């Protein structure tokens, strides 16, 4: 009898231990998406140093990325807690678990894709060109023989020098893209090559300036940790809906103004 009671006691201890282990395992198995939905809060990083995608205005986060993140969070039924993190350390902030996701116009690259996940693209921040109305340029090959304005050290600067540096007539370098566009507007240069978001934002008050379609793609997406596949699937689902509903087009019009590109004119 004592033996049976002892064995029954052991059994209860084993069951209790197993139950405790089960609870612990269930807790440890909580995904980032589970945590976000449970706490109703999603921590998202942005450098807030790349207008109009992300910047601080009157002490508050603002920009294309902020509008996008807030809308996705609204559809998820959660709130966004924005974290301002220098771009050079923003991937480390994600992989270390400091934040749940990045919505910071991160350009896809093979090296970055080895470290973090990328959503479906929500914008193509690729290289293209600005030109004056009436003096169109459509293809990169047409840079040959032109006076080209470039922002020193920019993606457009590197791309143009690497691919067409020997073909252009002259390169004029500028510290700011706005200065290059002002010289384009006044006729001092014939074309300005740059990442198109920077051009579109800077040229909003220059009605005579037009832009080409993207010549060399630089798609940007939302980022999660490699193992956060459920959260990424959630983001991709909402991005697909936002694209289908025209929300992304409205964001582009809001932050970059009405389209004035060769593509829009076709």
ZADO-1210 file (C-alpha; in nm, 4 decimals, padded with zeros to 6 digits):
<atoms>
<atom x="00.0000" y="00.0000" z="00.0000" code="UNK" pos="1"/>
<atom x="00.2802" y="00.2382" z="00.0969" code="UNK" pos="2"/>
<atom x="00.4583" y="00.1480" z="-00.2234" code="UNK" pos="3"/>
<atom x="00.1503" y="00.2259" z="-00.4293" code="UNK" pos="4"/>
<atom x="00.1034" y="00.5585" z="-00.2498" code="UNK" pos="5"/>
<atom x="00.4714" y="00.6408" z="-00.3067" code="UNK" pos="6"/>
<atom x="00.4434" y="00.5594" z="-00.6754" code="UNK" pos="7"/>
<atom x="00.1243" y="00.7642" z="-00.7024" code="UNK" pos="8"/>
<atom x="00.3043" y="01.0577" z="-00.5390" code="UNK" pos="9"/>
<atom x="00.5924" y="01.0220" z="-00.7820" code="UNK" pos="10"/>
<atom x="00.3430" y="01.0161" z="-01.0648" code="UNK" pos="11"/>
<atom x="00.1850" y="01.3405" z="-00.9493" code="UNK" pos="12"/>
<atom x="00.5293" y="01.5047" z="-00.9230" code="UNK" pos="13"/>
<atom x="00.6186" y="01.3864" z="-01.2726" code="UNK" pos="14"/>
<atom x="00.2888" y="01.5141" z="-01.4129" code="UNK" pos="15"/>
<atom x="00.3327" y="01.8479" z="-01.2383" code="UNK" pos="16"/>
<atom x="00.6878" y="01.8765" z="-01.3712" code="UNK" pos="17"/>
<atom x="00.5711" y="01.7846" z="-01.7193" code="UNK" pos="18"/>
<atom x="00.2944" y="02.0440" z="-01.6981" code="UNK" pos="19"/>
<atom x="00.5440" y="02.3059" z="-01.5828" code="UNK" pos="20"/>
<atom x="00.7766" y="02.2180" z="-01.8677" code="UNK" pos="21"/>
<atom x="00.4828" y="02.2385" z="-02.1071" code="UNK" pos="22"/>
<atom x="00.3901" y="02.5842" z="-01.9806" code="UNK" pos="23"/>
<atom x="00.7514" y="02.6961" z="-02.0038" code="UNK" pos="24"/>
<atom x="00.7832" y="02.5583" z="-02.3581" code="UNK" pos="25"/>
<atom x="00.4616" y="02.7284" z="-02.4645" code="UNK" pos="26"/>
<atom x="00.5860" y="03.0575" z="-02.3250" code="UNK" pos="27"/>
<atom x="00.9255" y="03.0241" z="-02.4918" code="UNK" pos="28"/>
<atom x="00.7546" y="02.9374" z="-02.8216" code="UNK" pos="29"/>
<atom x="00.5784" y="03.2746" z="-02.8370" code="UNK" pos="30"/>
<atom x="00.6628" y="03.4395" z="-03.1675" code="UNK" pos="31"/>
<atom x="00.7219" y="03.8093" z="-03.2147" code="UNK" pos="32"/>
<atom x="00.3846" y="03.8330" z="-03.3867" code="UNK" pos="33"/>
<atom x="00.2228" y="03.6628" z="-03.0851" code="UNK" pos="34"/>
<atom x="00.3923" y="03.9104" z="-02.8522" code="UNK" pos="35"/>
<atom x="00.2893" y="04.2106" z="-03.0622" code="UNK" pos="36"/>
<atom x="-00.0733" y="04.0978" z="-03.0726" code="UNK" pos="37"/>
<atom x="-00.0727" y="04.0152" z="-02.7012" code="UNK" pos="38"/>
<atom x="00.0802" y="04.3446" z="-02.5877" code="UNK" pos="39"/>
<atom x="-00.0946" y="04.5501" z="-02.8583" code="UNK" pos="40"/>
<atom x="00.2394" y="04.7261" z="-02.9179" code="UNK" pos="41"/>
<atom x="00.4928" y="04.6952" z="-03.1999" code="UNK" pos="42"/>
<atom x="00.8379" y="04.8513" z="-03.1611" code="UNK" pos="43"/>
<atom x="00.9675" y="04.9759" z="-03.4953" code="UNK" pos="44"/>
<atom x="01.2998" y="05.1434" z="-03.5792" code="UNK" pos="45"/>
<atom x="01.3646" y="05.4204" z="-03.8303" code="UNK" pos="46"/>
<atom x="01.6743" y="05.6361" z="-03.8715" code="UNK" pos="47"/>
<atom x="01.4560" y="05.9484" z="-03.9151" code="UNK" pos="48"/>
<atom x="01.7373" y="06.0933" z="-04.1262" code="UNK" pos="49"/>
<atom x="01.6047" y="06.0278" z="-04.4773" code="UNK" pos="50"/>
<atom x="01.3250" y="06.2680" z="-04.5727" code="UNK" pos="51"/>
<atom x="01.0596" y="06.2208" z="-04.6863" code="UNK" pos="52"/>
<atom x="01.0629" y="05.8562" z="-04.5793" code="UNK" pos="53"/>
<atom x="01.1463" y="05.9323" z="-04.2193" code="UNK" pos="54"/>
<atom x="01.2299" y="06.2528" z="-04.0324" code="UNK" pos="55"/>
<atom x="01.1331" y="06.4372" z="-03.7151" code="UNK" pos="56"/>
<atom x="00.9055" y="06.7390" z="-03.7410" code="UNK" pos="57"/>
<atom x="00.8085" y="06.9411" z="-03.4338" code="UNK" pos="58"/>
<atom x="00.9443" y="06.6624" z="-03.2189" code="UNK" pos="59"/>
<atom x="00.7257" y="06.3950" z="-03.3796" code="UNK" pos="60"/>
<atom x="00.8060" y="06.1131" z="-03.6256" code="UNK" pos="61"/>
<atom x="00.6908" y="06.1979" z="-03.9763" code="UNK" pos="62"/>
<atom x="00.7232" y="06.0741" z="-04.3313" code="UNK" pos="63"/>
<atom x="00.6224" y="05.8079" z="-04.5812" code="UNK" pos="64"/>
<atom x="00.7497" y="05.5235" z="-04.3605" code="UNK" pos="65"/>
<atom x="00.5669" y="05.6575" z="-04.0565" code="UNK" pos="66"/>
<atom x="00.2350" y="05.6760" z="-04.2434" code="UNK" pos="67"/>
<atom x="00.2916" y="05.3249" z="-04.3764" code="UNK" pos="68"/>
<atom x="00.3828" y="05.1796" z="-04.0381" code="UNK" pos="69"/>
<atom x="00.0923" y="05.3465" z="-03.8614" code="UNK" pos="70"/>
<atom x="-00.1566" y="05.2158" z="-04.1188" code="UNK" pos="71"/>
<atom x="-00.0261" y="04.8595" z="-04.0981" code="UNK" pos="72"/>
<atom x="-00.0378" y="04.8753" z="-03.7182" code="UNK" pos="73"/>
<atom x="-00.3947" y="05.0065" z="-03.7308" code="UNK" pos="74"/>
<atom x="-00.4974" y="04.7107" z="-03.9432" code="UNK" pos="75"/>
<atom x="-00.3239" y="04.4751" z="-03.7001" code="UNK" pos="76"/>
<atom x="-00.5025" y="04.6356" z="-03.4064" code="UNK" pos="77"/>
<atom x="-00.1815" y="04.7484" z="-03.2352" code="UNK" pos="78"/>
<atom x="00.0093" y="05.0695" z="-03.1681" code="UNK" pos="79"/>
<atom x="00.3556" y="05.1580" z="-03.2975" code="UNK" pos="80"/>
<atom x="00.6353" y="05.2607" z="-03.0647" code="UNK" pos="81"/>
<atom x="00.8923" y="05.4307" z="-03.2878" code="UNK" pos="82"/>
<atom x="01.2626" y="05.4076" z="-03.2041" code="UNK" pos="83"/>
<atom x="01.5112" y="05.6515" z="-03.3601" code="UNK" pos="84"/>
<atom x="01.8315" y="05.4578" z="-03.4317" code="UNK" pos="85"/>
<atom x="02.1303" y="05.5644" z="-03.6433" code="UNK" pos="86"/>
<atom x="02.1211" y="05.3822" z="-03.9747" code="UNK" pos="87"/>
<atom x="02.4646" y="05.2296" z="-03.9240" code="UNK" pos="88"/>
<atom x="02.3374" y="05.0374" z="-03.6206" code="UNK" pos="89"/>
<atom x="01.9796" y="04.9750" z="-03.7194" code="UNK" pos="90"/>
<atom x="02.0194" y="04.6152" z="-03.8406" code="UNK" pos="91"/>
<atom x="02.2004" y="04.5238" z="-03.5187" code="UNK" pos="92"/>
<atom x="01.9116" y="04.6759" z="-03.3219" code="UNK" pos="93"/>
<atom x="01.6757" y="04.4392" z="-03.5013" code="UNK" pos="94"/>
<atom x="01.8837" y="04.1213" z="-03.4775" code="UNK" pos="95"/>
<atom x="01.9567" y="04.1832" z="-03.1076" code="UNK" pos="96"/>
<atom x="01.5837" y="04.1999" z="-03.0296" code="UNK" pos="97"/>
<atom x="01.5800" y="04.5666" z="-02.9326" code="UNK" pos="98"/>
<atom x="01.3009" y="04.6299" z="-03.1838" code="UNK" pos="99"/>
<atom x="01.0402" y="04.4110" z="-03.3516" code="UNK" pos="100"/>
<atom x="01.0810" y="04.5419" z="-03.7068" code="UNK" pos="101"/>
<atom x="01.2405" y="04.8028" z="-03.9299" code="UNK" pos="102"/>
<atom x="01.0354" y="05.0385" z="-04.1461" code="UNK" pos="103"/>
<atom x="01.3127" y="05.2667" z="-04.2642" code="UNK" pos="104"/>
<atom x="01.3296" y="05.2506" z="-04.6470" code="UNK" pos="105"/>
<atom x="01.5906" y="04.9746" z="-04.6245" code="UNK" pos="106"/>
<atom x="01.7237" y="04.8937" z="-04.9713" code="UNK" pos="107"/>
<atom x="01.7452" y="04.5245" z="-05.0530" code="UNK" pos="108"/>
<atom x="02.0922" y="04.3841" z="-05.1101" code="UNK" pos="109"/>
<atom x="02.2259" y="04.0266" z="-05.1058" code="UNK" pos="110"/>
<atom x="02.4418" y="04.1049" z="-04.8028" code="UNK" pos="111"/>
<atom x="02.1509" y="04.2464" z="-04.6017" code="UNK" pos="112"/>
<atom x="01.9215" y="03.9621" z="-04.7091" code="UNK" pos="113"/>
<atom x="02.1642" y="03.7170" z="-04.5478" code="UNK" pos="114"/>
<atom x="02.1069" y="03.8850" z="-04.2104" code="UNK" pos="115"/>
<atom x="01.7416" y="03.9931" z="-04.2119" code="UNK" pos="116"/>
<atom x="01.4142" y="03.9294" z="-04.3944" code="UNK" pos="117"/>
<atom x="01.2714" y="04.1711" z="-04.6508" code="UNK" pos="118"/>
<atom x="00.9024" y="04.2135" z="-04.7228" code="UNK" pos="119"/>
<atom x="00.7583" y="04.2540" z="-05.0686" code="UNK" pos="120"/>
<atom x="00.8832" y="04.5920" z="-05.1996" code="UNK" pos="121"/>
<atom x="00.6758" y="04.8949" z="-05.1073" code="UNK" pos="122"/>
<atom x="00.8825" y="05.1469" z="-05.3082" code="UNK" pos="123"/>
<atom x="01.1496" y="05.1457" z="-05.5769" code="UNK" pos="124"/>
<atom x="01.4110" y="05.3977" z="-05.4653" code="UNK" pos="125"/>
<atom x="01.6214" y="05.3294" z="-05.7738" code="UNK" pos="126"/>
<atom x="01.8516" y="05.5420" z="-05.9845" code="UNK" pos="127"/>
<atom x="01.7059" y="05.7642" z="-06.2545" code="UNK" pos="128"/>
<atom x="01.7489" y="06.1098" z="-06.4034" code="UNK" pos="129"/>
<atom x="01.5908" y="06.4540" z="-06.3910" code="UNK" pos="130"/>
<atom x="01.5729" y="06.6724" z="-06.7008" code="UNK" pos="131"/>
<atom x="01.4093" y="06.9952" z="-06.8165" code="UNK" pos="132"/>
<atom x="01.0733" y="06.9848" z="-06.9880" code="UNK" pos="133"/>
<atom x="01.1266" y="07.0015" z="-07.3634" code="UNK" pos="134"/>
<atom x="01.4729" y="06.8448" z="-07.3413" code="UNK" pos="135"/>
<atom x="01.3858" y="06.4845" z="-07.2571" code="UNK" pos="136"/>
<atom x="01.6188" y="06.1997" z="-07.1834" code="UNK" pos="137"/>
<atom x="01.4797" y="05.8469" z="-07.1683" code="UNK" pos="138"/>
<atom x="01.7655" y="05.5962" z="-07.1511" code="UNK" pos="139"/>
<atom x="02.0975" y="05.5896" z="-06.9642" code="UNK" pos="140"/>
<atom x="02.2821" y="05.5675" z="-07.2947" code="UNK" pos="141"/>
<atom x="02.1576" y="05.9186" z="-07.3721" code="UNK" pos="142"/>
<atom x="02.3870" y="06.0559" z="-07.1016" code="UNK" pos="143"/>
<atom x="02.6619" y="06.0408" z="-07.3616" code="UNK" pos="144"/>
<atom x="02.7796" y="06.3903" z="-07.4516" code="UNK" pos="145"/>
<atom x="02.5725" y="06.5556" z="-07.1779" code="UNK" pos="146"/>
<atom x="02.6711" y="06.7869" z="-06.8918" code="UNK" pos="147"/>
<atom x="02.5618" y="06.5845" z="-06.5899" code="UNK" pos="148"/>
<atom x="02.5022" y="06.7039" z="-06.2344" code="UNK" pos="149"/>
<atom x="02.5725" y="06.4601" z="-05.9492" code="UNK" pos="150"/>
<atom x="02.5474" y="06.4794" z="-05.5712" code="UNK" pos="151"/>
<atom x="02.8950" y="06.4008" z="-05.4454" code="UNK" pos="152"/>
<atom x="02.9182" y="06.0555" z="-05.2846" code="UNK" pos="153"/>
<atom x="02.5591" y="05.9595" z="-05.3615" code="UNK" pos="154"/>
<atom x="02.4359" y="05.6362" z="-05.5192" code="UNK" pos="155"/>
<atom x="02.3694" y="05.8269" z="-05.8406" code="UNK" pos="156"/>
<atom x="02.7223" y="05.9656" z="-05.8369" code="UNK" pos="157"/>
<atom x="02.8810" y="05.6217" z="-05.8042" code="UNK" pos="158"/>
<atom x="02.6498" y="05.4574" z="-06.0552" code="UNK" pos="159"/>
<atom x="02.7024" y="05.7263" z="-06.3222" code="UNK" pos="160"/>
<atom x="03.0808" y="05.7345" z="-06.2863" code="UNK" pos="161"/>
<atom x="03.1061" y="05.3549" z="-06.2906" code="UNK" pos="162"/>
<atom x="02.8846" y="05.3047" z="-06.5955" code="UNK" pos="163"/>
<atom x="02.8931" y="05.6245" z="-06.8032" code="UNK" pos="164"/>
<atom x="03.1745" y="05.8369" z="-06.6634" code="UNK" pos="165"/>
<atom x="03.3787" y="05.8113" z="-06.9831" code="UNK" pos="166"/>
<atom x="03.0817" y="05.8877" z="-07.2088" code="UNK" pos="167"/>
<atom x="02.9485" y="06.2105" z="-07.0576" code="UNK" pos="168"/>
<atom x="03.0739" y="06.5492" z="-07.1714" code="UNK" pos="169"/>
<atom x="03.1246" y="06.6888" z="-06.8203" code="UNK" pos="170"/>
<atom x="03.0388" y="06.6037" z="-06.4605" code="UNK" pos="171"/>
<atom x="02.9528" y="06.8811" z="-06.2155" code="UNK" pos="172"/>
<atom x="02.9519" y="06.7781" z="-05.8491" code="UNK" pos="173"/>
<atom x="02.7295" y="06.9205" z="-05.5756" code="UNK" pos="174"/>
<atom x="02.7098" y="06.8816" z="-05.1995" code="UNK" pos="175"/>
<atom x="02.3279" y="06.8764" z="-05.2087" code="UNK" pos="176"/>
<atom x="02.0842" y="06.7371" z="-05.4628" code="UNK" pos="177"/>
<atom x="01.8783" y="07.0563" z="-05.4427" code="UNK" pos="178"/>
<atom x="02.1742" y="07.2601" z="-05.5696" code="UNK" pos="179"/>
<atom x="02.2145" y="07.0243" z="-05.8657" code="UNK" pos="180"/>
<atom x="01.8448" y="07.0554" z="-05.9505" code="UNK" pos="181"/>
<atom x="01.8602" y="07.4353" z="-05.9299" code="UNK" pos="182"/>
<atom x="02.1406" y="07.4320" z="-06.1863" code="UNK" pos="183"/>
<atom x="01.9334" y="07.1974" z="-06.4014" code="UNK" pos="184"/>
<atom x="01.6370" y="07.4330" z="-06.3733" code="UNK" pos="185"/>
<atom x="01.8541" y="07.7271" z="-06.4828" code="UNK" pos="186"/>
<atom x="02.0213" y="07.5336" z="-06.7649" code="UNK" pos="187"/>
<atom x="02.3730" y="07.5055" z="-06.6203" code="UNK" pos="188"/>
<atom x="02.3541" y="07.1247" z="-06.6455" code="UNK" pos="189"/>
<atom x="02.1501" y="06.9128" z="-06.8864" code="UNK" pos="190"/>
<atom x="02.0606" y="06.6228" z="-06.6615" code="UNK" pos="191"/>
<atom x="02.0892" y="06.5210" z="-06.2953" code="UNK" pos="192"/>
<atom x="02.1293" y="06.1540" z="-06.2026" code="UNK" pos="193"/>
<atom x="02.0316" y="06.0423" z="-05.8537" code="UNK" pos="194"/>
<atom x="01.8173" y="05.8099" z="-05.6449" code="UNK" pos="195"/>
<atom x="01.4707" y="05.9161" z="-05.7559" code="UNK" pos="196"/>
<atom x="01.3103" y="05.9669" z="-05.4113" code="UNK" pos="197"/>
<atom x="01.5603" y="06.2414" z="-05.3297" code="UNK" pos="198"/>
<atom x="01.4979" y="06.4044" z="-05.6684" code="UNK" pos="199"/>
<atom x="01.1182" y="06.3872" z="-05.6475" code="UNK" pos="200"/>
<atom x="01.1154" y="06.5352" z="-05.2993" code="UNK" pos="201"/>
<atom x="01.3527" y="06.8195" z="-05.3886" code="UNK" pos="202"/>
<atom x="01.1839" y="06.9118" z="-05.7185" code="UNK" pos="203"/>
<atom x="00.8320" y="06.9623" z="-05.5804" code="UNK" pos="204"/>
<atom x="00.8500" y="07.3377" z="-05.6448" code="UNK" pos="205"/>
<atom x="01.0193" y="07.3093" z="-05.9835" code="UNK" pos="206"/>
<atom x="00.7365" y="07.2688" z="-06.2372" code="UNK" pos="207"/>
<atom x="00.9686" y="07.2519" z="-06.5383" code="UNK" pos="208"/>
<atom x="01.1608" y="06.9484" z="-06.4116" code="UNK" pos="209"/>
<atom x="01.0674" y="06.5947" z="-06.5171" code="UNK" pos="210"/>
<atom x="01.2064" y="06.2560" z="-06.4153" code="UNK" pos="211"/>
<atom x="01.2698" y="05.9320" z="-06.6007" code="UNK" pos="212"/>
<atom x="01.1453" y="05.5935" z="-06.4875" code="UNK" pos="213"/>
<atom x="01.3868" y="05.3940" z="-06.2712" code="UNK" pos="214"/>
<atom x="01.7022" y="05.2966" z="-06.4591" code="UNK" pos="215"/>
<atom x="01.8582" y="05.0785" z="-06.1918" code="UNK" pos="216"/>
<atom x="01.6270" y="04.9348" z="-05.9265" code="UNK" pos="217"/>
<atom x="01.6776" y="04.9824" z="-05.5527" code="UNK" pos="218"/>
<atom x="01.3647" y="04.8304" z="-05.3981" code="UNK" pos="219"/>
<atom x="01.2949" y="04.8896" z="-05.0303" code="UNK" pos="220"/>
<atom x="01.0976" y="04.6756" z="-04.7873" code="UNK" pos="221"/>
<atom x="00.9998" y="04.6189" z="-04.4252" code="UNK" pos="222"/>
<atom x="01.2435" y="04.4064" z="-04.2246" code="UNK" pos="223"/>
<atom x="01.2152" y="04.1433" z="-03.9539" code="UNK" pos="224"/>
<atom x="01.4535" y="03.8923" z="-03.7996" code="UNK" pos="225"/>
<atom x="01.5177" y="03.5806" z="-04.0075" code="UNK" pos="226"/>
<atom x="01.3074" y="03.3576" z="-03.7800" code="UNK" pos="227"/>
<atom x="01.0101" y="03.5964" z="-03.7643" code="UNK" pos="228"/>
<atom x="00.8373" y="03.4440" z="-04.0649" code="UNK" pos="229"/>
<atom x="00.4898" y="03.4816" z="-03.9137" code="UNK" pos="230"/>
<atom x="00.5351" y="03.8556" z="-03.8601" code="UNK" pos="231"/>
<atom x="00.6741" y="03.8940" z="-04.2115" code="UNK" pos="232"/>
<atom x="00.3755" y="03.7069" z="-04.3562" code="UNK" pos="233"/>
<atom x="00.1510" y="03.9520" z="-04.1695" code="UNK" pos="234"/>
<atom x="00.3369" y="04.2481" z="-04.3194" code="UNK" pos="235"/>
<atom x="00.3271" y="04.1031" z="-04.6714" code="UNK" pos="236"/>
<atom x="-00.0476" y="04.0434" z="-04.6447" code="UNK" pos="237"/>
<atom x="-00.1135" y="04.4044" z="-04.5470" code="UNK" pos="238"/>
<atom x="00.1255" y="04.5422" z="-04.8092" code="UNK" pos="239"/>
<atom x="-00.0566" y="04.3471" z="-05.0811" code="UNK" pos="240"/>
<atom x="-00.3871" y="04.4956" z="-04.9666" code="UNK" pos="241"/>
<atom x="-00.2444" y="04.8475" z="-04.9437" code="UNK" pos="242"/>
<atom x="-00.1087" y="04.8207" z="-05.2962" code="UNK" pos="243"/>
<atom x="-00.4359" y="04.6828" z="-05.4361" code="UNK" pos="244"/>
<atom x="-00.6387" y="04.9551" z="-05.2638" code="UNK" pos="245"/>
<atom x="-00.4176" y="05.2338" z="-05.4001" code="UNK" pos="246"/>
<atom x="-00.2941" y="05.3371" z="-05.0546" code="UNK" pos="247"/>
<atom x="00.0724" y="05.3234" z="-05.1596" code="UNK" pos="248"/>
<atom x="-00.0014" y="05.5433" z="-05.4622" code="UNK" pos="249"/>
<atom x="-00.1692" y="05.7962" z="-05.2318" code="UNK" pos="250"/>
<atom x="00.1365" y="05.7970" z="-05.0055" code="UNK" pos="251"/>
<atom x="00.3624" y="05.8646" z="-05.3032" code="UNK" pos="252"/>
<atom x="00.1423" y="06.1535" z="-05.4146" code="UNK" pos="253"/>
<atom x="00.1359" y="06.2933" z="-05.0596" code="UNK" pos="254"/>
<atom x="00.5104" y="06.2838" z="-05.0028" code="UNK" pos="255"/>
<atom x="00.6487" y="06.3363" z="-05.3537" code="UNK" pos="256"/>
<atom x="00.3761" y="06.5395" z="-05.5202" code="UNK" pos="257"/>
<atom x="00.1903" y="06.4596" z="-05.8459" code="UNK" pos="258"/>
<atom x="00.3806" y="06.2309" z="-06.0812" code="UNK" pos="259"/>
<atom x="00.5841" y="06.4207" z="-06.3413" code="UNK" pos="260"/>
<atom x="00.7697" y="06.1315" z="-06.4971" code="UNK" pos="261"/>
<atom x="00.8086" y="06.0002" z="-06.8477" code="UNK" pos="262"/>
<atom x="00.6345" y="05.6836" z="-06.7323" code="UNK" pos="263"/>
<atom x="00.3300" y="05.8794" z="-06.6125" code="UNK" pos="264"/>
<atom x="00.3053" y="06.0565" z="-06.9477" code="UNK" pos="265"/>
<atom x="00.2814" y="05.7347" z="-07.1522" code="UNK" pos="266"/>
</atoms>
